[in-house]
Amino acid sequence: MDFQVVVLAGGTSKELVPLVSKDLPKPLLPVANRPVLSYVLDLLEQSNLKDLIVVVEGEDAAILIGNWISGAYADRLNVEVAHVHEDVGSAGALRAVANHLSANDILVISGDLVCDIPPGAVAAAHRRHDAVVTATLCSSPISGPTESSPGGKDKAKKPGRYNIIGLDPSKQFILHIASGIEVEKDIRIQKSILRAVGQMEFRADLMDAHLYAFKRSALQQVLKEKPNFHSLKQDVLPYLVRSQLRSEILLNSRQVEENGGDKEPIGNNTVMLSQLLLNSSTQSFHELYAMSPGGPTSVLKKTHKCCAYIANKSKYCARVNSFQAFCDINRDVIGDASHLSGYSFSAHNNVIHPSAVLGSKTTVGPQCMLGEGSEMGDKCSVKRSVIGRHCRIGSNVKVINSIVMDHVTIGDGCSIQASVICSNVQLQDRVVLKDCQIGAGFVVTASSEHKGESLSKKEKQ
C-alpha cells in the first residue's frame, strides 16, 4: 500500500505523574498488565502495517522503549525508534522526523491509543478519496464509572470537551472543525464552503481518535512553512480544513495565507451559524468548485480534500491521556472491552495466571486480573481490579476497583479501594487506602490510613 507509519509515543507525561517516571515512561505504562504502546503495535501488525517509526520524547525514554520493542516484537515488526525533545507537541515530533518520511502517504497514530479501529481501513479511505488528510473520528465516550474509580480524581464523570465538526451531507469530508476553547465561541463558516457544498451537518458527538492519514508532500510542506504549529489536532488539521477551497498545498511559490496569520479572517468571507442556508447537497463539491467560474480570473481554483473516517459506534476507542482515562481504560479492558486485552478470560470472567498462587478462602471475582507469579494469602478478596506480576499479598487483604502494578508487597489486613499502586511499592500491615495514588518504590507505614492522597518518592534530578 506504500504507507509509512509514525507512532507518536510521547515520553514522561506530566499529567500521569506519579504513575509515570524516568524508569517507567508513558508508553510502558501497563494497561491490563500490558504496556499501553503494545495495543497500538498489535493493531498495526494486524493490519499488516509493519514498517514503523516510533517517536519518543526524551533520549532515556527512547532507550527503554527501544529495548522493550526489540524483545517483544523481534521478527514481527520493523521499528525505528527516534527520540525528540520533550514537549515539542505532535506537530513538532513529526517535524523532527520529516526527513525520514519517504512514502507517498503517512499514517500517524498516537501511541496511547487503545482501540479496535482498523488502521488499514483508514488508509484505504484516504487513498480512495485522494485526500490531503483523513482524520479518524469515533463516538465520544459518554459512560463514566458507576462506582468509585481508582485514584479518586474526577470520580464524577465530567462533560467531555468534544470537537464541533462540520461534515458534508455524505459524511465523507470535514468542512469545519473546532476544538478546545474554540468550542465555546460562536461558529463562523466560510461562505465559499457553504456555496460549494450547499449543506453542512454539525456534530458534537465525535472525538478525534488521533489516527490520521496524510499525503506526505502536503504534510512536509505545512510543517516546514508553519514552524509555530505545535499540534496536529489544534493547528495542522484546522489549517488544512480552513484552506481546502483556496489551497496552495503542493505549490512552492506561495504560502496558503497572507498577512502573517493562520486564523480565518472575520468579515465578508464568514457568516454566523444562524445565517446558514440549508440548500440541497452538491456531489463532488471540491471538483465542481474548482471548475466553477467566478472571481477576478477564470483560472482553475486549487482545492484539496480533508476526509473523515467515522468509526462504527460498536468500535472501542480511548486514549490514555489522563489519570482518569488510565483508570477507565483498565476497567474497560478487563470488562466490556476484554477482547482488546489479548488474554483468554475464564468461565468466571477473570484472568488468573497459571503460576499465580491463591491462599485458602481467597476469591478473585469477575473482571479481575492476577498476573504471573503473584501470590495471595488466606481469606483475601479481589473485586474489579488488576494485580500485576510477582506481587506478594498477605492474608485478609481486600482489593476493590484498584490497579496494582508489578512487584508490590502488601501486608496482612490491608484494605485498598479505588487506588492505583505503582511497581515496587510496599504496604505494611493494616494499611487502609481509598482514592489514592502510590508512586513507585514508596513505603506506606503500618496501620496508616490515607484518603484521596498522592504519595510518591521525590525523583533525583
Secondary structure, 3 states (H helix, E strand, C coil): CCEEEEEEEECCCHHHCCCCCCCCCHHHCEECCEEHHHHHHHHHHHCCCCEEEEEEECHHHHHHHHHHHHHHCCCCCEEEEEEECCCCHHHHHHHHCHHHCCCCEEEEEECCEEECCCHHHHHHHHHHHCCCEEEEEEECCCCCCCCCCCCCCCCCCCCCCCCEEEECCCCCEEEEEECHHHHHCCCEEEHHHHHHHCCCEEECCEEEEEEEEEEHHHHHHHHHHCCCCCCHHHHHHHHHHHCCCCCCCCCCCCCCCCCCCCCCCCCCCEEEHHHCCCCCCCCCHHHHHHHCCCCCCCCCCCCCCEEEEECCCCCCEEECCCHHHHHHHHHHHCCCCHHHCCCCCCCCCCEECCCCEECCCCEECCCCEECCCCEECCCCEEECCEECCCCEECCCCEEECCEECCCCEECCCCEEECCEECCCCEECCCCEEECCEECCCCEECCCCEEECCEECCCCCC
